[in-house]
């Protein structure tokens, strides 16, 4: 179940980033905030998985 939630979050931010970049109506500040949030969340998920990988070995 945890992997499914992570996959949904990752898809939301990846597909959301492409959607935000193609919509010209959105203010630049919203797009920058979305990109920053997406980057922080994706880096946190990656760091968590890297930590779990090295913890197993």
C-alpha positions as CSV (number, residue, x, y, z in Angstrom):
1,X,0.0,0.0,0.0
2,X,2.9,2.4,0.8
3,X,4.4,1.9,-2.6
4,X,1.1,2.7,-4.3
5,X,0.8,6.0,-2.4
6,X,4.4,6.9,-3.3
7,X,3.7,6.1,-6.9
8,X,0.6,8.4,-6.9
9,X,2.6,11.2,-5.3
10,X,5.5,10.8,-7.8
11,X,3.1,10.7,-10.8
12,X,1.2,13.7,-9.5
13,X,4.3,15.9,-9.3
14,X,5.9,14.6,-12.6
15,X,2.7,14.9,-14.6
16,X,1.7,18.1,-12.8
17,X,5.0,19.7,-13.7
18,X,4.4,19.0,-17.4
19,X,0.9,20.4,-17.1
20,X,2.0,23.5,-15.3
21,X,4.7,24.2,-17.9
22,X,2.2,24.0,-20.7
23,X,-0.5,26.2,-19.1
24,X,0.3,29.8,-19.9
25,X,-2.5,31.3,-17.8
26,X,-0.9,30.3,-14.5
27,X,1.1,33.0,-12.7
28,X,4.9,32.5,-12.7
29,X,4.9,32.5,-8.9
30,X,2.5,29.5,-8.7
31,X,4.6,27.6,-11.3
32,X,7.8,28.3,-9.4
33,X,6.2,27.3,-6.1
34,X,4.9,24.0,-7.6
35,X,8.3,23.2,-9.1
36,X,10.0,23.9,-5.8
37,X,7.6,21.7,-3.8
38,X,7.8,18.9,-6.4
39,X,11.6,19.0,-6.3
40,X,11.7,18.9,-2.4
41,X,9.2,16.0,-2.3
42,X,10.9,14.0,-5.0
43,X,14.4,14.5,-3.4
44,X,13.0,13.4,0.0
45,X,11.5,10.3,-1.4
46,X,14.7,9.5,-3.2
47,X,16.8,10.1,-0.1
48,X,14.5,7.8,1.9
49,X,14.9,5.0,-0.6
50,X,18.6,5.4,-0.8
51,X,18.8,5.3,3.0
52,X,16.7,2.1,3.1
53,X,18.9,0.5,0.4
54,X,22.1,1.1,2.3
55,X,20.5,0.1,5.6
56,X,19.7,-3.3,4.1
57,X,23.3,-3.9,3.0
